[in-house]
Amino acid sequence: MRLEPARIAAHVAALAVEGGFADVEALFAAPLRAVVSAETLRTAWMAEAAKAGPHLAVGEPVTESVDGRIRVSVPVTGAQGGFTLVLSVDDAGQVQGLRLAPPLGQSWQAPGYAKPGRFAEREVALGDVMGSLTLPKSPAGPAVILLAGAGPFDRDGTAGPNKPLKDLAWGLASRGVAVVRFDKPVFGPDPYTMMDEYAPPTRAALDLLRRTSGVDAGRIHVLGHSGGGKVAPRIAAEEPGIAGLVMLAADAAPLPAAAVRVARRLVSLNPGAAGTADLLARQAAAVQDPELSAATPATELLFGWPAVYWLDARAYDQVATAAAVERPILVLQGGRDYQVTVADDLSRWRAGLAGRADVMIRVLDADDHLFFSGSRPSTPEDYARPQHVDPEVVETIVRWLAPAPSGLVARLRRCRPAEPGAAEK
């Protein structure tokens, strides 16, 4: 007898709470199983569970019909917060889609620096993915293409109740900067590489902006956050039409080692995550193994990404690539960021880009990985609290994008913060 969608969703949530991710994967329809593995789900689930805290409990499912499928939202709560497991179920009772979302009832509110009356936003198709074009009503000006972090992020960079990329898009558009952002595919073709993940929609966005009235086609930039910042130099190296790069919390340290470092830190905050940290350490070691080959199963590797992804990533030096890209670069880093850090990552950018007059580096001491401001050490639980991107991030980017009437030196001088030592060339 086929179970009702609500019972299927509740069963999936219960399995995940108990760590039965292989059993959850067995309930996936073939297309979903091809792109989301048990280990991928485990990694995403444990990240949300760490923020929600111990003693997870499954609430009553909420069912609705969307585009001919049944969508079920299941609230999951812990001692320190919660999140929502959202599934789409077809008529055969198979799980066609699955994602983790903010708690039910939480919705994004525009930051104070966003002025919706100053821009219009519309849905756009960018090859195989959908996105948003946020277009100022002011005269033609610069534009940016937003690149979210590595993995299956939506166009807003959604993290709990927060949407940092939407904050940026609306904040920048309010100040005369056109913005394109897009929903990344859950994963690219199998097997896939970093460029498969980012390049096709970025090229489509570049083509769209070139054809859009109200955009200065000679001032289109790429703005990448985290893994998006890491790949930005590679995209610019292949796309001469990119005028410059903005890199926010861009990782430069080897990702496998960084993932283990972050996992160990999370264990110090939540000892119950020790098993997941040990698994990540084994998977990271497999990624770094000199014997890694394209035939190595993705289930044995970090984040469930295929071996060809890791082989390609091992051959990519983002700092050297950025140094060879002869276009202006802005690097912003949060001082409280424990994922991409000043010591491990920014130090590499500083060394690799030293001596370039067209590079500006700034550390925002109060900001975390998502550029949310605070005064205490950053933790995953912070992302469960509604926040907005630091307005200083928007202000710095807008000033940096402004044309320099007296050349690049004047441009950098306008961008330089007043406090000594806060910005560096």
Disulfide bonds with the S-S distance in Angstrom:
none
